[in-house]
Amino acid sequence: MKRRIAWVLATVSGLYLLVAVPIPDPLPIVDEATALLIFVKSMAYLGYDVTRWIPFMKKAKRGKPSHSGPTVDV
């Protein structure tokens, strides 16, 4: 049942994103960013990683700090 809901959310939000590009604001309540987030999260629940095609949705990698010594507050 949860997978079926995820498929419905992915389909509806994906279609909304396709329709929202040529038309300025088909549903003023739903923002395009919200629809994109719903699409990405529902596809991730279904096991598909679509963040590789969306550059600003990738997780940031944490690197080493720029200094390795202790921090001195004065």
CHARMM-style PDB file with segment names, atoms N, HN, CA, C and O in Angstrom:
ATOM      1  N   MET     1       0.822  -1.196   0.000  1.00  0.00      PROA
ATOM      2  CA  MET     1       0.000   0.000   0.000  1.00  0.00      PROA
ATOM      3  C   MET     1       0.867   1.262   0.000  1.00  0.00      PROA
ATOM      4  O   MET     1       0.543   2.240  -0.673  1.00  0.00      PROA
ATOM      5  N   LYS     2       1.969   1.238   0.755  1.00  0.00      PROA
ATOM      6  HN  LYS     2       2.233   0.443   1.302  1.00  0.00      PROA
ATOM      7  CA  LYS     2       2.838   2.413   0.794  1.00  0.00      PROA
ATOM      8  C   LYS     2       3.514   2.637  -0.557  1.00  0.00      PROA
ATOM      9  O   LYS     2       3.690   3.776  -0.990  1.00  0.00      PROA
ATOM     10  N   ARG     3       3.890   1.547  -1.217  1.00  0.00      PROA
ATOM     11  HN  ARG     3       3.747   0.622  -0.866  1.00  0.00      PROA
ATOM     12  CA  ARG     3       4.518   1.689  -2.534  1.00  0.00      PROA
ATOM     13  C   ARG     3       3.533   2.266  -3.544  1.00  0.00      PROA
ATOM     14  O   ARG     3       3.918   3.049  -4.413  1.00  0.00      PROA
ATOM     15  N   ARG     4       2.278   1.888  -3.434  1.00  0.00      PROA
ATOM     16  HN  ARG     4       1.965   1.252  -2.729  1.00  0.00      PROA
ATOM     17  CA  ARG     4       1.263   2.412  -4.344  1.00  0.00      PROA
ATOM     18  C   ARG     4       1.087   3.917  -4.130  1.00  0.00      PROA
ATOM     19  O   ARG     4       0.949   4.671  -5.094  1.00  0.00      PROA
ATOM     20  N   ILE     5       1.091   4.350  -2.876  1.00  0.00      PROA
ATOM     21  HN  ILE     5       1.203   3.738  -2.094  1.00  0.00      PROA
ATOM     22  CA  ILE     5       0.979   5.780  -2.581  1.00  0.00      PROA
ATOM     23  C   ILE     5       2.207   6.522  -3.097  1.00  0.00      PROA
ATOM     24  O   ILE     5       2.090   7.628  -3.624  1.00  0.00      PROA
ATOM     25  N   ALA     6       3.387   5.915  -2.947  1.00  0.00      PROA
ATOM     26  HN  ALA     6       3.483   5.017  -2.518  1.00  0.00      PROA
ATOM     27  CA  ALA     6       4.617   6.539  -3.454  1.00  0.00      PROA
ATOM     28  C   ALA     6       4.577   6.662  -4.972  1.00  0.00      PROA
ATOM     29  O   ALA     6       5.015   7.672  -5.522  1.00  0.00      PROA
ATOM     30  N   TRP     7       4.052   5.633  -5.660  1.00  0.00      PROA
ATOM     31  HN  TRP     7       3.697   4.812  -5.213  1.00  0.00      PROA
ATOM     32  CA  TRP     7       3.923   5.709  -7.122  1.00  0.00      PROA
ATOM     33  C   TRP     7       2.947   6.808  -7.526  1.00  0.00      PROA
ATOM     34  O   TRP     7       3.197   7.535  -8.487  1.00  0.00      PROA
ATOM     35  N   VAL     8       1.846   6.934  -6.807  1.00  0.00      PROA
ATOM     36  HN  VAL     8       1.643   6.343  -6.026  1.00  0.00      PROA
ATOM     37  CA  VAL     8       0.863   7.979  -7.118  1.00  0.00      PROA
ATOM     38  C   VAL     8       1.475   9.364  -6.897  1.00  0.00      PROA
ATOM     39  O   VAL     8       1.308  10.257  -7.728  1.00  0.00      PROA
ATOM     40  N   LEU     9       2.183   9.543  -5.775  1.00  0.00      PROA
ATOM     41  HN  LEU     9       2.318   8.818  -5.100  1.00  0.00      PROA
ATOM     42  CA  LEU     9       2.815  10.835  -5.506  1.00  0.00      PROA
ATOM     43  C   LEU     9       3.888  11.165  -6.540  1.00  0.00      PROA
ATOM     44  O   LEU     9       3.997  12.309  -6.981  1.00  0.00      PROA
ATOM     45  N   ALA    10       4.675  10.170  -6.923  1.00  0.00      PROA
ATOM     46  HN  ALA    10       4.586   9.241  -6.564  1.00  0.00      PROA
ATOM     47  CA  ALA    10       5.714  10.400  -7.931  1.00  0.00      PROA
ATOM     48  C   ALA    10       5.090  10.764  -9.278  1.00  0.00      PROA
ATOM     49  O   ALA    10       5.582  11.658  -9.967  1.00  0.00      PROA
ATOM     50  N   THR    11       4.028  10.087  -9.649  1.00  0.00      PROA
ATOM     51  HN  THR    11       3.629   9.360  -9.089  1.00  0.00      PROA
ATOM     52  CA  THR    11       3.375  10.363 -10.928  1.00  0.00      PROA
ATOM     53  C   THR    11       2.730  11.739 -10.943  1.00  0.00      PROA
ATOM     54  O   THR    11       2.897  12.500 -11.896  1.00  0.00      PROA
ATOM     55  N   VAL    12       2.000  12.055  -9.896  1.00  0.00      PROA
ATOM     56  HN  VAL    12       1.864  11.437  -9.121  1.00  0.00      PROA
ATOM     57  CA  VAL    12       1.300  13.348  -9.844  1.00  0.00      PROA
ATOM     58  C   VAL    12       2.295  14.504  -9.784  1.00  0.00      PROA
ATOM     59  O   VAL    12       2.141  15.494 -10.500  1.00  0.00      PROA
ATOM     60  N   SER    13       3.316  14.382  -8.930  1.00  0.00      PROA
ATOM     61  HN  SER    13       3.441  13.577  -8.349  1.00  0.00      PROA
ATOM     62  CA  SER    13       4.281  15.475  -8.830  1.00  0.00      PROA
ATOM     63  C   SER    13       5.129  15.588 -10.096  1.00  0.00      PROA
ATOM     64  O   SER    13       5.485  16.697 -10.494  1.00  0.00      PROA
ATOM     65  N   GLY    14       5.458  14.475 -10.732  1.00  0.00      PROA
ATOM     66  HN  GLY    14       5.170  13.574 -10.409  1.00  0.00      PROA
ATOM     67  CA  GLY    14       6.198  14.522 -11.993  1.00  0.00      PROA
ATOM     68  C   GLY    14       5.395  15.169 -13.101  1.00  0.00      PROA
ATOM     69  O   GLY    14       5.923  15.978 -13.864  1.00  0.00      PROA
ATOM     70  N   LEU    15       4.127  14.821 -13.193  1.00  0.00      PROA
ATOM     71  HN  LEU    15       3.698  14.164 -12.573  1.00  0.00      PROA
ATOM     72  CA  LEU    15       3.262  15.456 -14.196  1.00  0.00      PROA
ATOM     73  C   LEU    15       3.082  16.939 -13.908  1.00  0.00      PROA
ATOM     74  O   LEU    15       3.034  17.752 -14.831  1.00  0.00      PROA
ATOM     75  N   TYR    16       2.981  17.295 -12.626  1.00  0.00      PROA
ATOM     76  HN  TYR    16       3.020  16.635 -11.876  1.00  0.00      PROA
ATOM     77  CA  TYR    16       2.861  18.707 -12.270  1.00  0.00      PROA
ATOM     78  C   TYR    16       4.107  19.469 -12.692  1.00  0.00      PROA
ATOM     79  O   TYR    16       4.016  20.593 -13.186  1.00  0.00      PROA
ATOM     80  N   LEU    17       5.285  18.851 -12.496  1.00  0.00      PROA
ATOM     81  HN  LEU    17       5.359  17.938 -12.095  1.00  0.00      PROA
ATOM     82  CA  LEU    17       6.516  19.524 -12.903  1.00  0.00      PROA
ATOM     83  C   LEU    17       6.599  19.683 -14.420  1.00  0.00      PROA
ATOM     84  O   LEU    17       7.119  20.686 -14.908  1.00  0.00      PROA
ATOM     85  N   LEU    18       6.096  18.714 -15.160  1.00  0.00      PROA
ATOM     86  HN  LEU    18       5.673  17.900 -14.763  1.00  0.00      PROA
ATOM     87  CA  LEU    18       6.094  18.834 -16.615  1.00  0.00      PROA
ATOM     88  C   LEU    18       5.117  19.894 -17.100  1.00  0.00      PROA
ATOM     89  O   LEU    18       5.391  20.592 -18.077  1.00  0.00      PROA
ATOM     90  N   VAL    19       3.980  20.020 -16.426  1.00  0.00      PROA
ATOM     91  HN  VAL    19       3.758  19.454 -15.632  1.00  0.00      PROA
ATOM     92  CA  VAL    19       2.968  21.006 -16.821  1.00  0.00      PROA
ATOM     93  C   VAL    19       3.339  22.399 -16.332  1.00  0.00      PROA
ATOM     94  O   VAL    19       2.994  23.391 -16.975  1.00  0.00      PROA
ATOM     95  N   ALA    20       4.039  22.487 -15.198  1.00  0.00      PROA
ATOM     96  HN  ALA    20       4.319  21.681 -14.676  1.00  0.00      PROA
ATOM     97  CA  ALA    20       4.346  23.785 -14.600  1.00  0.00      PROA
ATOM     98  C   ALA    20       5.411  24.551 -15.375  1.00  0.00      PROA
ATOM     99  O   ALA    20       5.542  25.762 -15.194  1.00  0.00      PROA
ATOM    100  N   VAL    21       6.164  23.885 -16.223  1.00  0.00      PROA
ATOM    101  HN  VAL    21       6.057  22.902 -16.370  1.00  0.00      PROA
ATOM    102  CA  VAL    21       7.214  24.588 -16.960  1.00  0.00      PROA
ATOM    103  C   VAL    21       6.622  25.534 -18.007  1.00  0.00      PROA
ATOM    104  O   VAL    21       6.984  26.710 -18.011  1.00  0.00      PROA
ATOM    105  N   PRO    22       5.725  25.078 -18.901  1.00  0.00      PROA
ATOM    106  CA  PRO    22       5.198  26.024 -19.895  1.00  0.00      PROA
ATOM    107  C   PRO    22       4.126  26.963 -19.344  1.00  0.00      PROA
ATOM    108  O   PRO    22       4.004  28.094 -19.815  1.00  0.00      PROA
ATOM    109  N   ILE    23       3.355  26.520 -18.366  1.00  0.00      PROA
ATOM    110  HN  ILE    23       3.454  25.601 -17.984  1.00  0.00      PROA
ATOM    111  CA  ILE    23       2.293  27.343 -17.800  1.00  0.00      PROA
ATOM    112  C   ILE    23       2.846  28.026 -16.545  1.00  0.00      PROA
ATOM    113  O   ILE    23       3.470  27.354 -15.725  1.00  0.00      PROA
ATOM    114  N   PRO    24       2.641  29.327 -16.368  1.00  0.00      PROA
ATOM    115  CA  PRO    24       3.257  30.029 -15.238  1.00  0.00      PROA
ATOM    116  C   PRO    24       2.911  29.477 -13.858  1.00  0.00      PROA
ATOM    117  O   PRO    24       3.817  29.212 -13.067  1.00  0.00      PROA
ATOM    118  N   ASP    25       1.635  29.297 -13.548  1.00  0.00      PROA
ATOM    119  HN  ASP    25       0.900  29.512 -14.191  1.00  0.00      PROA
ATOM    120  CA  ASP    25       1.273  28.836 -12.209  1.00  0.00      PROA
ATOM    121  C   ASP    25      -0.050  28.075 -12.258  1.00  0.00      PROA
ATOM    122  O   ASP    25      -1.103  28.663 -12.008  1.00  0.00      PROA
ATOM    123  N   PRO    26      -0.019  26.771 -12.576  1.00  0.00      PROA
ATOM    124  CA  PRO    26      -1.270  26.029 -12.685  1.00  0.00      PROA
ATOM    125  C   PRO    26      -1.998  25.860 -11.352  1.00  0.00      PROA
ATOM    126  O   PRO    26      -3.223  25.971 -11.309  1.00  0.00      PROA
ATOM    127  N   LEU    27      -1.288  25.599 -10.288  1.00  0.00      PROA
ATOM    128  HN  LEU    27      -0.293  25.509 -10.323  1.00  0.00      PROA
ATOM    129  CA  LEU    27      -1.872  25.509  -8.942  1.00  0.00      PROA
ATOM    130  C   LEU    27      -1.085  26.438  -8.026  1.00  0.00      PROA
ATOM    131  O   LEU    27       0.043  26.112  -7.654  1.00  0.00      PROA
ATOM    132  N   PRO    28      -1.643  27.577  -7.656  1.00  0.00      PROA
ATOM    133  CA  PRO    28      -0.865  28.531  -6.852  1.00  0.00      PROA
ATOM    134  C   PRO    28      -0.541  28.025  -5.444  1.00  0.00      PROA
ATOM    135  O   PRO    28       0.354  28.562  -4.792  1.00  0.00      PROA
ATOM    136  N   ILE    29      -1.249  27.011  -4.971  1.00  0.00      PROA
ATOM    137  HN  ILE    29      -1.977  26.575  -5.501  1.00  0.00      PROA
ATOM    138  CA  ILE    29      -0.990  26.503  -3.622  1.00  0.00      PROA
ATOM    139  C   ILE    29       0.306  25.696  -3.590  1.00  0.00      PROA
ATOM    140  O   ILE    29       1.058  25.773  -2.618  1.00  0.00      PROA
ATOM    141  N   VAL    30       0.573  24.921  -4.647  1.00  0.00      PROA
ATOM    142  HN  VAL    30      -0.038  24.858  -5.436  1.00  0.00      PROA
ATOM    143  CA  VAL    30       1.746  24.046  -4.695  1.00  0.00      PROA
ATOM    144  C   VAL    30       2.871  24.750  -5.447  1.00  0.00      PROA
ATOM    145  O   VAL    30       2.703  25.154  -6.598  1.00  0.00      PROA
ATOM    146  N   ASP    31       3.997  24.889  -4.798  1.00  0.00      PROA
ATOM    147  HN  ASP    31       4.133  24.561  -3.864  1.00  0.00      PROA
ATOM    148  CA  ASP    31       5.168  25.486  -5.415  1.00  0.00      PROA
ATOM    149  C   ASP    31       5.922  24.419  -6.203  1.00  0.00      PROA
ATOM    150  O   ASP    31       5.815  23.232  -5.897  1.00  0.00      PROA
ATOM    151  N   GLU    32       6.676  24.831  -7.207  1.00  0.00      PROA
ATOM    152  HN  GLU    32       6.762  25.796  -7.455  1.00  0.00      PROA
ATOM    153  CA  GLU    32       7.434  23.873  -7.993  1.00  0.00      PROA
ATOM    154  C   GLU    32       8.504  23.179  -7.152  1.00  0.00      PROA
ATOM    155  O   GLU    32       8.799  22.004  -7.367  1.00  0.00      PROA
ATOM    156  N   ALA    33       9.082  23.898  -6.202  1.00  0.00      PROA
ATOM    157  HN  ALA    33       8.843  24.854  -6.027  1.00  0.00      PROA
ATOM    158  CA  ALA    33      10.096  23.294  -5.328  1.00  0.00      PROA
ATOM    159  C   ALA    33       9.477  22.212  -4.451  1.00  0.00      PROA
ATOM    160  O   ALA    33      10.107  21.184  -4.202  1.00  0.00      PROA
ATOM    161  N   THR    34       8.260  22.430  -3.986  1.00  0.00      PROA
ATOM    162  HN  THR    34       7.748  23.265  -4.188  1.00  0.00      PROA
ATOM    163  CA  THR    34       7.568  21.420  -3.188  1.00  0.00      PROA
ATOM    164  C   THR    34       7.267  20.184  -4.026  1.00  0.00      PROA
ATOM    165  O   THR    34       7.438  19.057  -3.562  1.00  0.00      PROA
ATOM    166  N   ALA    35       6.824  20.395  -5.248  1.00  0.00      PROA
ATOM    167  HN  ALA    35       6.685  21.311  -5.624  1.00  0.00      PROA
ATOM    168  CA  ALA    35       6.548  19.266  -6.138  1.00  0.00      PROA
ATOM    169  C   ALA    35       7.829  18.499  -6.448  1.00  0.00      PROA
ATOM    170  O   ALA    35       7.809  17.270  -6.513  1.00  0.00      PROA
ATOM    171  N   LEU    36       8.941  19.207  -6.640  1.00  0.00      PROA
ATOM    172  HN  LEU    36       8.956  20.206  -6.587  1.00  0.00      PROA
ATOM    173  CA  LEU    36      10.217  18.547  -6.886  1.00  0.00      PROA
ATOM    174  C   LEU    36      10.666  17.746  -5.675  1.00  0.00      PROA
ATOM    175  O   LEU    36      11.167  16.631  -5.824  1.00  0.00      PROA
ATOM    176  N   LEU    37      10.496  18.290  -4.493  1.00  0.00      PROA
ATOM    177  HN  LEU    37      10.090  19.195  -4.372  1.00  0.00      PROA
ATOM    178  CA  LEU    37      10.865  17.569  -3.279  1.00  0.00      PROA
ATOM    179  C   LEU    37      10.011  16.321  -3.088  1.00  0.00      PROA
ATOM    180  O   LEU    37      10.528  15.269  -2.712  1.00  0.00      PROA
ATOM    181  N   ILE    38       8.722  16.426  -3.340  1.00  0.00      PROA
ATOM    182  HN  ILE    38       8.302  17.280  -3.645  1.00  0.00      PROA
ATOM    183  CA  ILE    38       7.836  15.256  -3.243  1.00  0.00      PROA
ATOM    184  C   ILE    38       8.249  14.204  -4.260  1.00  0.00      PROA
ATOM    185  O   ILE    38       8.272  13.013  -3.950  1.00  0.00      PROA
ATOM    186  N   PHE    39       8.576  14.638  -5.477  1.00  0.00      PROA
ATOM    187  HN  PHE    39       8.557  15.605  -5.730  1.00  0.00      PROA
ATOM    188  CA  PHE    39       8.992  13.702  -6.517  1.00  0.00      PROA
ATOM    189  C   PHE    39      10.285  12.984  -6.134  1.00  0.00      PROA
ATOM    190  O   PHE    39      10.383  11.765  -6.273  1.00  0.00      PROA
ATOM    191  N   VAL    40      11.271  13.732  -5.655  1.00  0.00      PROA
ATOM    192  HN  VAL    40      11.191  14.722  -5.542  1.00  0.00      PROA
ATOM    193  CA  VAL    40      12.572  13.144  -5.312  1.00  0.00      PROA
ATOM    194  C   VAL    40      12.437  12.183  -4.135  1.00  0.00      PROA
ATOM    195  O   VAL    40      13.018  11.097  -4.154  1.00  0.00      PROA
ATOM    196  N   LYS    41      11.685  12.567  -3.122  1.00  0.00      PROA
ATOM    197  HN  LYS    41      11.213  13.449  -3.106  1.00  0.00      PROA
ATOM    198  CA  LYS    41      11.532  11.705  -1.941  1.00  0.00      PROA
ATOM    199  C   LYS    41      10.729  10.449  -2.252  1.00  0.00      PROA
ATOM    200  O   LYS    41      11.056   9.372  -1.754  1.00  0.00      PROA
ATOM    201  N   SER    42       9.691  10.566  -3.062  1.00  0.00      PROA
ATOM    202  HN  SER    42       9.425  11.441  -3.467  1.00  0.00      PROA
ATOM    203  CA  SER    42       8.909   9.377  -3.388  1.00  0.00      PROA
ATOM    204  C   SER    42       9.694   8.433  -4.295  1.00  0.00      PROA
ATOM    205  O   SER    42       9.576   7.215  -4.167  1.00  0.00      PROA
ATOM    206  N   MET    43      10.487   8.978  -5.200  1.00  0.00      PROA
ATOM    207  HN  MET    43      10.583   9.968  -5.303  1.00  0.00      PROA
ATOM    208  CA  MET    43      11.325   8.123  -6.032  1.00  0.00      PROA
ATOM    209  C   MET    43      12.430   7.469  -5.204  1.00  0.00      PROA
ATOM    210  O   MET    43      12.800   6.325  -5.470  1.00  0.00      PROA
ATOM    211  N   ALA    44      12.957   8.168  -4.217  1.00  0.00      PROA
ATOM    212  HN  ALA    44      12.657   9.097  -4.001  1.00  0.00      PROA
ATOM    213  CA  ALA    44      13.959   7.564  -3.333  1.00  0.00      PROA
ATOM    214  C   ALA    44      13.339   6.435  -2.519  1.00  0.00      PROA
ATOM    215  O   ALA    44      13.994   5.420  -2.279  1.00  0.00      PROA
ATOM    216  N   TYR    45      12.094   6.593  -2.092  1.00  0.00      PROA
ATOM    217  HN  TYR    45      11.563   7.418  -2.287  1.00  0.00      PROA
ATOM    218  CA  TYR    45      11.410   5.521  -1.366  1.00  0.00      PROA
ATOM    219  C   TYR    45      11.215   4.300  -2.259  1.00  0.00      PROA
ATOM    220  O   TYR    45      11.269   3.164  -1.788  1.00  0.00      PROA
ATOM    221  N   LEU    46      10.992   4.538  -3.534  1.00  0.00      PROA
ATOM    222  HN  LEU    46      10.948   5.461  -3.916  1.00  0.00      PROA
ATOM    223  CA  LEU    46      10.805   3.428  -4.473  1.00  0.00      PROA
ATOM    224  C   LEU    46      12.131   2.795  -4.902  1.00  0.00      PROA
ATOM    225  O   LEU    46      12.136   1.749  -5.550  1.00  0.00      PROA
ATOM    226  N   GLY    47      13.244   3.419  -4.546  1.00  0.00      PROA
ATOM    227  HN  GLY    47      13.239   4.269  -4.019  1.00  0.00      PROA
ATOM    228  CA  GLY    47      14.547   2.837  -4.835  1.00  0.00      PROA
ATOM    229  C   GLY    47      15.275   3.445  -6.020  1.00  0.00      PROA
ATOM    230  O   GLY    47      16.298   2.912  -6.448  1.00  0.00      PROA
ATOM    231  N   TYR    48      14.775   4.540  -6.557  1.00  0.00      PROA
ATOM    232  HN  TYR    48      13.944   4.973  -6.209  1.00  0.00      PROA
ATOM    233  CA  TYR    48      15.410   5.202  -7.692  1.00  0.00      PROA
ATOM    234  C   TYR    48      16.099   6.472  -7.211  1.00  0.00      PROA
ATOM    235  O   TYR    48      15.498   7.282  -6.505  1.00  0.00      PROA
ATOM    236  N   ASP    49      17.362   6.643  -7.593  1.00  0.00      PROA
ATOM    237  HN  ASP    49      17.850   5.984  -8.166  1.00  0.00      PROA
ATOM    238  CA  ASP    49      18.120   7.832  -7.206  1.00  0.00      PROA
ATOM    239  C   ASP    49      18.079   8.837  -8.345  1.00  0.00      PROA
ATOM    240  O   ASP    49      18.818   8.703  -9.320  1.00  0.00      PROA
ATOM    241  N   VAL    50      17.229   9.832  -8.230  1.00  0.00      PROA
ATOM    242  HN  VAL    50      16.629   9.941  -7.438  1.00  0.00      PROA
ATOM    243  CA  VAL    50      17.114  10.839  -9.281  1.00  0.00      PROA
ATOM    244  C   VAL    50      17.912  12.092  -8.947  1.00  0.00      PROA
ATOM    245  O   VAL    50      17.910  13.046  -9.725  1.00  0.00      PROA
ATOM    246  N   THR    51      18.595  12.109  -7.801  1.00  0.00      PROA
ATOM    247  HN  THR    51      18.596  11.334  -7.168  1.00  0.00      PROA
ATOM    248  CA  THR    51      19.368  13.291  -7.426  1.00  0.00      PROA
ATOM    249  C   THR    51      20.613  13.462  -8.294  1.00  0.00      PROA
ATOM    250  O   THR    51      21.202  14.543  -8.315  1.00  0.00      PROA
ATOM    251  N   ARG    52      21.023  12.411  -9.011  1.00  0.00      PROA
ATOM    252  HN  ARG    52      20.544  11.533  -8.993  1.00  0.00      PROA
ATOM    253  CA  ARG    52      22.199  12.569  -9.876  1.00  0.00      PROA
ATOM    254  C   ARG    52      21.896  13.463 -11.070  1.00  0.00      PROA
ATOM    255  O   ARG    52      22.823  13.993 -11.683  1.00  0.00      PROA
ATOM    256  N   TRP    53      20.645  13.644 -11.413  1.00  0.00      PROA
ATOM    257  HN  TRP    53      19.892  13.213 -10.915  1.00  0.00      PROA
ATOM    258  CA  TRP    53      20.272  14.540 -12.504  1.00  0.00      PROA
ATOM    259  C   TRP    53      19.906  15.936 -12.013  1.00  0.00      PROA
ATOM    260  O   TRP    53      19.702  16.847 -12.815  1.00  0.00      PROA
ATOM    261  N   ILE    54      19.825  16.101 -10.707  1.00  0.00      PROA
ATOM    262  HN  ILE    54      19.991  15.360 -10.055  1.00  0.00      PROA
ATOM    263  CA  ILE    54      19.486  17.395 -10.123  1.00  0.00      PROA
ATOM    264  C   ILE    54      20.695  17.852  -9.306  1.00  0.00      PROA
ATOM    265  O   ILE    54      20.885  17.383  -8.184  1.00  0.00      PROA
ATOM    266  N   PRO    55      21.513  18.752  -9.843  1.00  0.00      PROA
ATOM    267  CA  PRO    55      22.787  19.053  -9.194  1.00  0.00      PROA
ATOM    268  C   PRO    55      22.659  19.705  -7.821  1.00  0.00      PROA
ATOM    269  O   PRO    55      23.518  19.474  -6.970  1.00  0.00      PROA
ATOM    270  N   PHE    56      21.645  20.494  -7.571  1.00  0.00      PROA
ATOM    271  HN  PHE    56      20.947  20.681  -8.262  1.00  0.00      PROA
ATOM    272  CA  PHE    56      21.536  21.171  -6.282  1.00  0.00      PROA
ATOM    273  C   PHE    56      20.876  20.319  -5.208  1.00  0.00      PROA
ATOM    274  O   PHE    56      20.745  20.776  -4.073  1.00  0.00      PROA
ATOM    275  N   MET    57      20.456  19.101  -5.523  1.00  0.00      PROA
ATOM    276  HN  MET    57      20.563  18.730  -6.446  1.00  0.00      PROA
ATOM    277  CA  MET    57      19.844  18.210  -4.535  1.00  0.00      PROA
ATOM    278  C   MET    57      20.832  17.186  -3.984  1.00  0.00      PROA
ATOM    279  O   MET    57      20.447  16.361  -3.156  1.00  0.00      PROA
ATOM    280  N   LYS    58      22.083  17.214  -4.412  1.00  0.00      PROA
ATOM    281  HN  LYS    58      22.396  17.885  -5.084  1.00  0.00      PROA
ATOM    282  CA  LYS    58      23.063  16.249  -3.937  1.00  0.00      PROA
ATOM    283  C   LYS    58      23.473  16.577  -2.512  1.00  0.00      PROA
ATOM    284  O   LYS    58      23.482  17.736  -2.099  1.00  0.00      PROA
ATOM    285  N   LYS    59      23.814  15.525  -1.769  1.00  0.00      PROA
ATOM    286  HN  LYS    59      23.807  14.583  -2.105  1.00  0.00      PROA
ATOM    287  CA  LYS    59      24.283  15.719  -0.404  1.00  0.00      PROA
ATOM    288  C   LYS    59      25.710  16.231  -0.434  1.00  0.00      PROA
ATOM    289  O   LYS    59      26.531  15.781  -1.233  1.00  0.00      PROA
ATOM    290  N   ALA    60      25.993  17.172   0.444  1.00  0.00      PROA
ATOM    291  HN  ALA    60      25.326  17.538   1.093  1.00  0.00      PROA
ATOM    292  CA  ALA    60      27.342  17.725   0.520  1.00  0.00      PROA
ATOM    293  C   ALA    60      28.256  16.739   1.241  1.00  0.00      PROA
ATOM    294  O   ALA    60      27.879  16.135   2.245  1.00  0.00      PROA
ATOM    295  N   LYS    61      29.450  16.594   0.709  1.00  0.00      PROA
ATOM    296  HN  LYS    61      29.756  17.085  -0.107  1.00  0.00      PROA
ATOM    297  CA  LYS    61      30.434  15.730   1.350  1.00  0.00      PROA
ATOM    298  C   LYS    61      31.215  16.549   2.359  1.00  0.00      PROA
ATOM    299  O   LYS    61      31.650  17.665   2.079  1.00  0.00      PROA
ATOM    300  N   ARG    62      31.382  15.976   3.527  1.00  0.00      PROA
ATOM    301  HN  ARG    62      31.028  15.069   3.754  1.00  0.00      PROA
ATOM    302  CA  ARG    62      32.142  16.676   4.553  1.00  0.00      PROA
ATOM    303  C   ARG    62      33.613  16.327   4.420  1.00  0.00      PROA
ATOM    304  O   ARG    62      33.986  15.155   4.366  1.00  0.00      PROA
ATOM    305  N   GLY    63      34.426  17.342   4.369  1.00  0.00      PROA
ATOM    306  HN  GLY    63      34.123  18.294   4.413  1.00  0.00      PROA
ATOM    307  CA  GLY    63      35.860  17.147   4.258  1.00  0.00      PROA
ATOM    308  C   GLY    63      36.551  17.416   5.587  1.00  0.00      PROA
ATOM    309  O   GLY    63      35.910  17.639   6.614  1.00  0.00      PROA
ATOM    310  N   LYS    64      37.855  17.390   5.537  1.00  0.00      PROA
ATOM    311  HN  LYS    64      38.377  17.209   4.703  1.00  0.00      PROA
ATOM    312  CA  LYS    64      38.630  17.706   6.727  1.00  0.00      PROA
ATOM    313  C   LYS    64      38.531  19.196   7.018  1.00  0.00      PROA
ATOM    314  O   LYS    64      38.357  19.993   6.096  1.00  0.00      PROA
ATOM    315  N   PRO    65      38.640  19.585   8.285  1.00  0.00      PROA
ATOM    316  CA  PRO    65      38.701  21.014   8.589  1.00  0.00      PROA
ATOM    317  C   PRO    65      39.977  21.622   8.006  1.00  0.00      PROA
ATOM    318  O   PRO    65      40.957  20.917   7.764  1.00  0.00      PROA
ATOM    319  N   SER    66      39.954  22.909   7.789  1.00  0.00      PROA
ATOM    320  HN  SER    66      39.158  23.482   7.986  1.00  0.00      PROA
ATOM    321  CA  SER    66      41.104  23.560   7.155  1.00  0.00      PROA
ATOM    322  C   SER    66      42.327  23.580   8.058  1.00  0.00      PROA
ATOM    323  O   SER    66      43.452  23.678   7.567  1.00  0.00      PROA
ATOM    324  N   HSD    67      42.132  23.490   9.354  1.00  0.00      PROA
ATOM    325  HN  HSD    67      41.219  23.410   9.754  1.00  0.00      PROA
ATOM    326  CA  HSD    67      43.271  23.446  10.266  1.00  0.00      PROA
ATOM    327  C   HSD    67      43.115  22.227  11.180  1.00  0.00      PROA
ATOM    328  O   HSD    67      42.001  21.777  11.449  1.00  0.00      PROA
ATOM    329  N   SER    68      44.226  21.714  11.643  1.00  0.00      PROA
ATOM    330  HN  SER    68      45.131  22.080  11.424  1.00  0.00      PROA
ATOM    331  CA  SER    68      44.154  20.510  12.467  1.00  0.00      PROA
ATOM    332  C   SER    68      44.542  20.776  13.911  1.00  0.00      PROA
ATOM    333  O   SER    68      44.471  19.870  14.741  1.00  0.00      PROA
ATOM    334  N   GLY    69      44.949  21.998  14.231  1.00  0.00      PROA
ATOM    335  HN  GLY    69      45.007  22.734  13.557  1.00  0.00      PROA
ATOM    336  CA  GLY    69      45.358  22.323  15.601  1.00  0.00      PROA
ATOM    337  C   GLY    69      44.176  22.756  16.448  1.00  0.00      PROA
ATOM    338  O   GLY    69      43.056  22.878  15.953  1.00  0.00      PROA
ATOM    339  N   PRO    70      44.434  22.988  17.729  1.00  0.00      PROA
ATOM    340  CA  PRO    70      43.366  23.427  18.619  1.00  0.00      PROA
ATOM    341  C   PRO    70      42.952  24.875  18.319  1.00  0.00      PROA
ATOM    342  O   PRO    70      43.756  25.677  17.843  1.00  0.00      PROA
ATOM    343  N   THR    71      41.714  25.183  18.599  1.00  0.00      PROA
ATOM    344  HN  THR    71      41.061  24.532  18.985  1.00  0.00      PROA
ATOM    345  CA  THR    71      41.204  26.527  18.413  1.00  0.00      PROA
ATOM    346  C   THR    71      41.431  27.325  19.682  1.00  0.00      PROA
ATOM    347  O   THR    71      41.072  26.880  20.772  1.00  0.00      PROA
ATOM    348  N   VAL    72      42.022  28.495  19.548  1.00  0.00      PROA
ATOM    349  HN  VAL    72      42.313  28.856  18.662  1.00  0.00      PROA
ATOM    350  CA  VAL    72      42.340  29.337  20.699  1.00  0.00      PROA
ATOM    351  C   VAL    72      41.456  30.566  20.625  1.00  0.00      PROA
ATOM    352  O   VAL    72      41.517  31.323  19.656  1.00  0.00      PROA
ATOM    353  N   ASP    73      40.631  30.768  21.652  1.00  0.00      PROA
ATOM    354  HN  ASP    73      40.583  30.153  22.439  1.00  0.00      PROA
ATOM    355  CA  ASP    73      39.793  31.957  21.752  1.00  0.00      PROA
ATOM    356  C   ASP    73      40.471  32.958  22.673  1.00  0.00      PROA
ATOM    357  O   ASP    73      40.896  32.601  23.772  1.00  0.00      PROA
ATOM    358  N   VAL    74      40.576  34.205  22.237  1.00  0.00      PROA
ATOM    359  HN  VAL    74      40.231  34.496  21.345  1.00  0.00      PROA
ATOM    360  CA  VAL    74      41.159  35.228  23.094  1.00  0.00      PROA
ATOM    361  C   VAL    74      40.200  36.341  23.331  1.00  0.00      PROA
ATOM    362  OT1 VAL    74      40.525  37.297  24.035  1.00  0.00      PROA
TER     363      VAL     74
END
